Amino acid sequence: KLPLYFMKHITNYIYGRIILPDAKKLTKYEGFSDKTYGELMSDFLTLAFDKCGMNSESTFVDLGSGIGNTNFFASLSYNVKSSFGCEIMKNPSELCGLYHNYFIKMLQLYGISNHTVLEFELEKSFMDNEVVNEKLKSCSILLLNNFIFSPSINIEATKLVKYLPSGSKIIHLKPLQTLEKQ
């Protein structure tokens, strides 16, 4: 496992080279809507991923992956088997593609052996998405940043849990909701 300071160096370097020059693109969204952009910090991710037992055999899915920060962090920090992200918004999706290409180059530059299969479904919703449904069938850790989801989107996201295998862990920021009384 790479030291945390080195992982942060790599991700911060890529962020500075790829994301910061176009950071204004990430501010073009409808505030307090389902399409609000936000990033989770590496310290929080480390805490959550460790609590879920993330390791090199884990299959990670992030629904609402933005620029892919969590996917790249899971890959670099835990060398997970696979890391899949789905993002609906255009600007974060474009930056994710650029970040992905640069990430691969940085791994090669530093000679970092990494077996993670990184895949993204960009500019597409996770709802009614067969690619997402298939990825969830083998997902061991799901990240659902539902902090600002509307009730209807939260309910739709909760329905995706049916695709997860037994024993999967779900990281969510607000309680998941259904239409049924609980």
Secondary structure, 3 states (H helix, E strand, C coil): CCCHHHHHHHHHHHHHHHHHHHHHHHHCCCCCCCCCCCCCCHHHHHHHHHHCCCCCCCEEEEECCCCCHHHHHHHHHHCCCEEEEEECCHHHHHHHHHHHHHHHHHHHHHCCCCCCEEEEEECCCCCCCHHHHHHHCCCCEEEECCCCCCHHHHHHHHHHHHHCCCCCEEEECCCCCCCCCC
